[in-house]
Amino acid sequence: MAPPLRTHIFIDGQNLYRDARDAFHTKTDPSSFGQVDPRKYAQLIVAKNAANGVACDLQEIRLYTGFPTNEREPKAYAAHMKQRAFWLRNDVTVFPRPLQYPREYPKKPQREKGVDVELAVDVVTCGLLDKTYDLAVVASTDTDLVPALTVICRKQRAWGSPRVQVTIWAPLSKRLRVENWNMWCHHLDEADYESVRDRTNYTL
């Protein structure tokens, strides 16, 4: 029997959160709706792979996220730091990047900068240079990640490993795809979402 695949879960934090809100909530719902417990999420993916005959050794959960600055948004910063502390207590490796604030803020909103690039670089680096995983599961629908996924899929086509999977909340249809490659996608429904929700209001 083949050994379990060394598995890394790569989570685009804000993308996963926004997609959950689009799939299961309304814009008027509290901002805490859509939050996900990254460890429960990773364990759900491992369980779904096991049900499909793919044994995984979950070695790392990597979460990439932007965060508000204390100078511009002290309350949001405090809430983020509480949430980050929760992630760290649950053995999640967090890669935070400060949000970028335009000169016209708050008339123009702040935005993430470099999060998707860092995630993409790490998927390739961990898989092809450091060779720390056999299977990467990428939790995002950001098409900026497609070039990195394409590199991994080409390597799999040539050598059989490493492998990559993606995820999506089932009500949505914008899953990531690599041209001419049947990349496995976990379609997570509302029951799956409810099983991994983080209902904590970190602003309190």
PAZAPA-4460 file (N, C-alpha, C; in steps of 0.05 Angstrom, whole numbers, plus 32768, in hexadecimal, padded with zeros to 4 digits):
% residues 204
    n_x    n_y    n_z   ca_x   ca_y   ca_z    c_x    c_y    c_z   seq   type   mol
   8011   7FE8   8000   8000   8000   8000   8012   8019   8000     1      M     A
   800B   802C   7FEF   801A   8045   7FED   8017   8055   8007     2      A     A
   802C   8063   800F   802A   8074   8027   8018   808B   8023     3      P     A
   800C   8097   8038   7FFB   80AF   8034   800B   80C5   8027     4      P     A
   7FFC   80D6   8019   8008   80ED   800B   800E   8103   8020     5      L     A
   8026   810D   8020   802C   8124   8031   801C   813C   8026     6      R     A
   800B   8146   8036   7FF7   8159   802C   7FFA   8175   8039     7      T     A
   7FFA   8189   8028   7FF8   81A5   8031   7FDE   81B1   8027     8      H     A
   7FD1   81C0   8039   7FB9   81CF   8032   7FC0   81EC   8030     9      I     A
   7FBD   81F8   8018   7FC3   8214   8014   7FA8   8223   8012    10      F     A
   7FA4   8235   8025   7F8A   8243   8028   7F8E   8261   8022    11      I     A
   7F80   826B   800E   7F7D   8288   8009   7F67   8292   801B    12      D     A
   7F6E   829D   8032   7F5B   82A3   8047   7F44   82B4   803E    13      G     A
   7F49   82CB   8033   7F34   82DE   802B   7F24   82D3   8014    14      Q     A
   7F30   82C5   8002   7F22   82BA   7FEB   7F0E   82A4   7FF5    15      N     A
   7F17   8293   8007   7F06   827E   8011   7EEE   828A   8021    16      L     A
   7EF4   829F   8030   7EE0   82AD   8040   7ECB   82BB   802D    17      Y     A
   7ED5   82CA   801A   7EC2   82D8   8008   7EB1   82C4   7FF8    18      R     A
   7EBD   82AE   7FEF   7EAE   829B   7FE0   7E98   828E   7FF2    19      D     A
   7E9F   8289   800B   7E8B   827E   801E   7E74   8291   8021    20      A     A
   7E79   82AA   8023   7E63   82BE   8025   7E53   82BE   800C    21      R     A
   7E60   82BD   7FF5   7E51   82BD   7FDB   7E40   82A4   7FD9    22      D     A
   7E4A   828D   7FE3   7E3C   8274   7FDF   7E25   8270   7FF3    23      A     A
   7E29   8279   800C   7E17   8271   8021   7E0A   8288   8031    24      F     A
   7E12   82A1   802C   7E08   82B7   803B   7E00   82CE   8029    25      H     A
   7DF6   82E3   8036   7DEF   82FC   8028   7E02   8312   8030    26      T     A
   7E03   8327   8021   7E15   833D   8027   7E0E   834B   8042    27      K     A
   7DF5   8348   804B   7DED   8355   8064   7DF3   8344   807D    28      T     A
   7DFC   832B   8079   7E02   831A   8090   7E1A   8326   809E    29      D     A
   7E1D   8321   80B9   7E34   832A   80C8   7E4E   8322   80BB    30      P     A
   7E63   8332   80BF   7E7C   832C   80B2   7E89   8312   80BB    31      S     A
   7E81   8308   80D3   7E8C   82EF   80DC   7E81   82D7   80CD    32      S     A
   7E6B   82DA   80BE   7E60   82C5   80AE   7E72   82C0   8096    33      F     A
   7E7B   82A7   8092   7E8D   82A1   807C   7EA8   8298   8086    34      G     A
   7EAD   829C   80A0   7EC6   8293   80AC   7EC8   8275   80AD    35      Q     A
   7EE0   826B   80A9   7EE5   824E   80A9   7EFC   8248   80BC    36      V     A
   7EF9   8232   80CB   7F0F   8228   80DC   7F22   8218   80C9    37      D     A
   7F3A   8223   80C5   7F4C   8216   80B1   7F54   81F9   80B8    38      P     A
   7F56   81F3   80D1   7F5D   81D7   80D8   7F46   81C4   80D2    39      R     A
   7F2E   81CC   80D9   7F16   81BB   80D3   7F14   81B9   80B4    40      K     A
   7F19   81CE   80A6   7F18   81CE   8089   7F2B   81BA   807D    41      Y     A
   7F44   81BB   8087   7F59   81A9   807D   7F51   818C   8083    42      A     A
   7F47   8187   809B   7F3F   816C   80A3   7F28   8162   8092    43      Q     A
   7F16   8174   808A   7F00   816C   8078   7F0B   8163   805D    44      L     A
   7F1F   8172   8053   7F2A   816A   8039   7F38   814F   803B    45      I     A
   7F47   814B   8050   7F55   8131   8054   7F40   811A   8055    46      V     A
   7F2A   811F   8063   7F15   810A   8066   7F08   8105   804A    47      A     A
   7F04   8119   803A   7EF8   8115   8020   7F0B   8106   800E    48      K     A
   7F25   810C   8010   7F38   80FD   8000   7F39   80E0   8008    49      N     A
   7F38   80DB   8023   7F38   80BF   802D   7F20   80B0   8022    50      A     A
   7F09   80BD   8020   7EF1   80B1   8016   7EF3   80AA   7FF8    51      A     A
   7F05   80B8   7FEB   7F0A   80B3   7FCE   7F23   80A2   7FCA    52      N     A
   7F2D   8096   7FE0   7F44   8084   7FDD   7F5F   8091   7FDC    53      G     A
   7F60   80AB   7FE4   7F7A   80B9   7FE4   7F81   80BE   8001    54      V     A
   7F95   80B0   800B   7F9E   80B3   8027   7FB1   80CA   8029    55      A     A
   7FAB   80DC   803C   7FBB   80F4   8040   7FC7   80F5   805C    56      C     A
   7FE0   80FE   805D   7FED   8105   8076   7FEE   8123   8077    57      D     A
   7FDB   812F   8086   7FD9   814C   8088   7FF1   8157   8097    58      L     A
   8003   8164   8089   801C   816E   8095   801C   818C   809A    59      Q     A
   800D   819B   808A   800E   81B8   808E   7FF5   81C5   8084    60      E     A
   7FEA   81D8   8093   7FD4   81E9   808B   7FE0   8205   8088    61      I     A
   7FDF   8210   8071   7FEC   822A   806B   7FD6   823E   8063    62      R     A
   7FD3   8253   8072   7FBE   8267   806D   7FCA   8282   8066    63      L     A
   7FC2   828C   804F   7FCC   82A6   8045   7FB6   82BB   8047    64      Y     A
   7FBD   82D1   8052   7FA8   82E5   8056   7FB3   8301   8059    65      T     A
   7FA3   8315   8050   7FA9   8330   8056   7F9D   8338   8071    66      G     A
   7FA8   834D   807D   7F9D   8355   8097   7F9D   8374   8099    67      F     A
   7F89   837F   80A7   7F88   839C   80AB   7F9E   83A6   80BE    68      P     A
   7FA7   83BE   80B9   7FBC   83C9   80CB   7FB0   83D6   80E4    69      T     A
   7FBF   83D6   80F9   7FB6   83E2   8112   7FB2   8400   810F    70      N     A
   7FC3   840D   80FF   7FC2   842A   80FB   7FA8   8432   80ED    71      E     A
   7FA0   8423   80D9   7F88   842B   80C9   7F6E   841F   80D4    72      R     A
   7F6F   8406   80DE   7F56   83F9   80E7   7F5C   83EA   8101    73      E     A
   7F5E   83F8   8117   7F66   83EA   8130   7F53   83D4   8139    74      P     A
   7F39   83D8   8136   7F25   83C4   813E   7F27   83AB   812D    75      K     A
   7F29   83AF   8113   7F2B   8399   8100   7F46   838A   8105    76      A     A
   7F5B   8399   810A   7F75   838E   8110   7F74   837C   8129    77      Y     A
   7F67   8386   813E   7F65   8376   8157   7F55   835D   8152    78      A     A
   7F40   835E   8142   7F30   8346   813C   7F41   8332   812C    79      A     A
   7F50   833D   8119   7F61   832B   8109   7F75   831D   811A    80      H     A
   7F81   832B   812D   7F96   831F   813D   7F8A   8309   8150    81      M     A
   7F72   830D   8159   7F64   82F8   8168   7F60   82DF   8157    82      K     A
   7F57   82E4   813E   7F52   82CD   812C   7F6D   82C0   8125    83      Q     A
   7F81   82CF   8120   7F9B   82C4   811A   7FA6   82B3   8131    84      R     A
   7FA2   82BC   8149   7FAA   82AD   8161   7F9C   8292   8162    85      A     A
   7F82   8292   815B   7F73   8279   8159   7F7F   8266   8145    86      F     A
   7F86   8271   812D   7F92   8260   8118   7FAC   8254   8122    87      W     A
   7FBD   8264   812E   7FD7   825B   8137   7FD5   8246   814D    88      L     A
   7FC1   8249   815F   7FBD   8235   8174   7FB5   821A   8168    89      R     A
   7FAB   821A   8150   7FA2   8202   8143   7FB6   81F8   812D    90      N     A
   7FCF   8200   8131   7FE5   81F7   8120   7FE1   81FE   8103    91      D     A
   7FD7   8216   80FE   7FD5   8220   80E2   7FEC   8233   80DE    92      V     A
   7FFA   8230   80C8   8010   8242   80C1   8004   825A   80B2    93      T     A
   8007   8272   80BD   7FFA   828A   80B2   800F   829B   80A4    94      V     A
   8007   82A4   808C   8018   82B6   807C   8008   82D0   8078    95      F     A
   800B   82E3   808B   7FFC   82FC   808A   800A   8312   807A    96      P     A
   7FFB   8322   806C   8006   8339   805E   7FF3   8351   8063    97      R     A
   7FFF   8368   806A   7FEE   837F   8070   7FDE   8388   8058    98      P     A
   7FC5   8390   805C   7FB5   839B   8047   7FC1   83B5   803C    99      L     A
   7FBC   83BB   8023   7FC5   83D4   8017   7FAF   83E8   8018   100      Q     A
   7FB5   8401   8022   7FA0   8416   8024   7FA6   842C   8010   101      Y     A
   7F92   8431   7FFE   7F96   8446   7FEA   7F96   8462   7FF8   102      P     A
   7FA0   8475   7FEB   7FA1   8490   7FF6   7F84   849A   7FFC   103      R     A
   7F71   8490   7FEC   7F55   849A   7FEF   7F46   848A   8005   104      E     A
   7F53   8478   8013   7F45   8468   8028   7F3A   847C   803D   105      Y     A
   7F21   8478   8046   7F0F   8461   8043   7EFC   8463   802B   106      P     A
   7EFE   8478   801B   7EEC   8479   8004   7EF1   8462   7FF1   107      K     A
   7F0A   845B   7FEE   7F12   8443   7FDE   7F1B   842E   7FF2   108      K     A
   7F12   8415   7FEE   7F18   8400   8002   7F36   83F7   8001   109      P     A
   7F3E   83EC   8017   7F58   83DF   8018   7F58   83C5   8008   110      Q     A
   7F6F   83BA   8001   7F6F   83A1   7FF2   7F88   8390   7FF8   111      R     A
   7F85   8376   7FF3   7F9C   8365   7FF6   7FB0   8369   7FE0   112      E     A
   7FC9   8366   7FE7   7FDF   8368   7FD3   7FF3   8352   7FD9   113      K     A
   7FF7   8341   7FC5   800D   832D   7FC7   8005   8313   7FD4   114      G     A
   7FED   8310   7FDE   7FE5   82F7   7FEB   7FE5   82E0   7FD7   115      V     A
   7FD8   82E4   7FC0   7FD6   82CF   7FAD   7FF1   82C7   7FA1   116      D     A
   8003   82DC   7F9E   801D   82D6   7F94   802D   82C5   7FA8   117      V     A
   802C   82CC   7FC1   803A   82BD   7FD5   8030   82A0   7FD6   118      E     A
   8016   829C   7FD5   800B   8281   7FD5   8014   8272   7FBC   119      L     A
   8013   827E   7FA5   801C   8271   7F8C   8039   8269   7F8D   120      A     A
   804A   827B   7F97   8067   8275   7F99   806B   825E   7FAC   121      V     A
   805D   825D   7FC2   8061   8248   7FD6   8057   822D   7FCB   122      D     A
   8041   822D   7FBC   8038   8213   7FB0   804E   8207   7F9F   123      V     A
   805A   8218   7F8F   806F   820E   7F7D   8089   8207   7F8C   124      V     A
   8091   8219   7F9E   80A9   8215   7FAD   80A8   81FC   7FBF   125      T     A
   8092   81F9   7FCE   8090   81E2   7FE0   808E   81C8   7FD0   126      C     A
   8081   81C9   7FB9   807D   81B1   7FA9   8094   81A8   7F98   127      G     A
   80A2   81BC   7F8C   80B6   81B5   7F78   80D3   81B9   7F82   128      L     A
   80D7   81CD   7F94   80F2   81D2   7F9E   80F7   81C5   7FB9   129      L     A
   80E7   81CB   7FCC   80EA   81BF   7FE7   80DF   81A3   7FE8   130      D     A
   80CC   819C   7FD7   80C0   8182   7FD5   80B6   8178   7FF0   131      K     A
   80A6   818A   7FFD   809B   8184   8017   807F   8178   8016   132      T     A
   8073   8177   7FFF   8058   816B   7FFD   8057   8159   7FE4   133      Y     A
   8045   8146   7FE6   803D   8135   7FD0   8023   813F   7FC4   134      D     A
   8012   814B   7FD5   7FF8   8155   7FCC   7FF3   8171   7FD8   135      L     A
   7FED   8184   7FC6   7FE5   819F   7FCF   7FC8   81A2   7FC9   136      A     A
   7FB9   81AC   7FDD   7F9D   81B2   7FD9   7F9A   81D1   7FDC   137      V     A
   7F92   81DE   7FC7   7F91   81FB   7FC6   7F74   8204   7FC9   138      V     A
   7F6E   8212   7FDF   7F54   821C   7FE5   7F52   8239   7FDC   139      A     A
   7F4B   823C   7FC2   7F48   8257   7FB7   7F3A   8254   7F9C   140      S     A
   7F2E   826A   7F93   7F24   826B   7F77   7F30   8282   7F68   141      T     A
   7F47   828C   7F72   7F55   82A3   7F66   7F64   8299   7F4E   142      D     A
   7F5D   82A3   7F36   7F69   8299   7F1D   7F86   82A1   7F1B   143      T     A
   7F90   82B4   7F2B   7FAC   82BB   7F2B   7FBE   82A3   7F33   144      D     A
   7FB2   828F   7F3F   7FC1   8277   7F48   7FC4   8262   7F32   145      L     A
   7FB6   8265   7F1C   7FB6   8251   7F07   7FD2   824B   7EFC   146      V     A
   7FE3   825F   7EF7   7FFE   8259   7EEE   800E   8247   7F00   147      P     A
   800C   824B   7F1B   801A   823A   7F2E   800E   821E   7F2D   148      A     A
   7FF4   821B   7F2C   7FE8   8201   7F2A   7FEF   81F2   7F11   149      L     A
   7FF2   8201   7EFB   7FFA   81F6   7EE2   8016   81E9   7EE3   150      T     A
   8028   81F7   7EF1   8043   81EC   7EF5   8042   81D2   7F03   151      V     A
   8033   81D0   7F19   8031   81B7   7F28   8024   81A1   7F17   152      I     A
   800F   81A8   7F08   8002   8194   7EF8   8015   8189   7EE2   153      C     A
   8025   819A   7ED6   8038   8191   7EC2   804C   817E   7ECE   154      R     A
   8055   8184   7EE7   8067   8172   7EF5   805A   8157   7EFA   155      K     A
   8041   8158   7F02   8032   813F   7F07   802F   812F   7EEE   156      Q     A
   8029   813C   7ED8   8026   812E   7EBE   8040   8120   7EB7   157      R     A
   8057   812D   7EBD   8071   8121   7EB5   807B   810C   7EC8   158      A     A
   8077   8111   7EE2   8083   8100   7EF7   8070   80F3   7F0A   159      W     A
   8056   80FA   7F08   8043   80EE   7F1A   803F   80FC   7F35   160      G     A
   8051   810E   7F3B   804F   811D   7F54   805F   8137   7F51   161      S     A
   805A   814B   7F62   8045   814C   7F76   8029   8150   7F69   162      P     A
   8015   814E   7F79   7FF9   8151   7F6F   7FED   816A   7F7B   163      R     A
   7FD8   8174   7F6E   7FCA   818B   7F78   7FAC   8187   7F75   164      V     A
   7F9D   8190   7F88   7F80   8191   7F87   7F77   81AD   7F8E   165      Q     A
   7F5E   81B4   7F87   7F52   81CD   7F8E   7F37   81C9   7F9C   166      V     A
   7F2C   81DE   7FA7   7F12   81DC   7FB5   7F00   81F3   7FAC   167      T     A
   7EE6   81EE   7FB0   7ED3   8203   7FAB   7EBA   81FE   7FBC   168      I     A
   7EAD   8213   7FC4   7E92   8210   7FD1   7E7E   8209   7FBB   169      W     A
   7E70   81F3   7FBD   7E61   81E7   7FA8   7E4D   81FA   7F9A   170      A     A
   7E40   820D   7FA8   7E2D   821E   7F99   7E3A   8230   7F84   171      P     A
   7E55   8234   7F86   7E63   8244   7F73   7E6D   8233   7F5C   172      L     A
   7E76   8240   7F47   7E7F   8231   7F2F   7E9A   823A   7F25   173      S     A
   7EA7   824C   7F33   7EC0   8258   7F29   7ED9   8249   7F33   174      K     A
   7ED8   822F   7F33   7EEF   821F   7F3C   7F08   8224   7F2A   175      R     A
   7F1F   8220   7F35   7F38   8223   7F26   7F3C   820B   7F14   176      L     A
   7F46   8210   7EFC   7F4A   81FB   7EE8   7F65   81FF   7EDB   177      R     A
   7F72   81E9   7ED4   7F8A   81E9   7EC3   7F83   81DD   7EA8   178      V     A
   7F8A   81EC   7E93   7F83   81E3   7E78   7F8F   81C7   7E72   179      E     A
   7F7E   81B6   7E67   7F86   819B   7E5E   7F8F   818A   7E75   180      N     A
   7F84   818F   7E8D   7F8B   817E   7EA4   7F73   817B   7EB6   181      W     A
   7F6D   8162   7EBE   7F56   815D   7ECF   7F5E   815F   7EEC   182      N     A
   7F5F   8177   7EF6   7F67   817C   7F12   7F50   8177   7F25   183      M     A
   7F54   8167   7F39   7F3E   8160   7F4B   7F35   8179   7F5B   184      W     A
   7F1B   817C   7F5D   7F0F   8192   7F6D   7EFC   8187   7F81   185      C     A
   7EFF   818F   7F9A   7EED   8189   7FAF   7ED6   819D   7FAF   186      H     A
   7EBD   8194   7FA9   7EA6   81A5   7FA9   7E99   81A2   7FC4   187      H     A
   7E9C   81B7   7FD4   7E93   81B7   7FF0   7E77   81C4   7FF2   188      L     A
   7E64   81B4   7FFD   7E49   81BE   7FFE   7E43   81CC   8019   189      D     A
   7E2A   81D4   801D   7E23   81E4   8035   7E28   81D4   804E   190      E     A
   7E23   81BA   804E   7E28   81A9   8065   7E46   81A9   806C   191      A     A
   7E56   81A7   8057   7E73   81A9   805C   7E7B   81C3   8068   192      D     A
   7E70   81D9   805D   7E75   81F3   8068   7E6E   81F5   8085   193      Y     A
   7E56   81EC   808C   7E4D   81EE   80A8   7E5F   81DF   80BA   194      E     A
   7E6B   81C9   80B0   7E7C   81B9   80C1   7E97   81C6   80C7   195      S     A
   7E9F   81DA   80B8   7EB9   81E6   80BC   7EB6   8204   80C2   196      V     A
   7E9E   820E   80C6   7E9B   822A   80CC   7EA8   8232   80E6   197      R     A
   7EB2   824A   80E7   7EBC   8257   80FF   7EA8   826D   8106   198      D     A
   7E98   8269   811A   7E82   827B   8120   7E8A   8291   8134   199      R     A
   7EA3   8292   813B   7EAD   82A6   814E   7EAB   82C2   8143   200      T     A
   7EA2   82D5   8154   7EA2   82F1   814D   7EBB   82FD   815A   201      N     A
   7ED0   8300   814A   7EEA   8309   8156   7EEA   8326   815C   202      Y     A
   7ED5   8335   8155   7ED4   8352   815B   7ECB   8357   8178   203      T     A
   7EC1   8342   8186   7EB8   8346   81A1   7ECE   8343   81B5   204      L     A
***
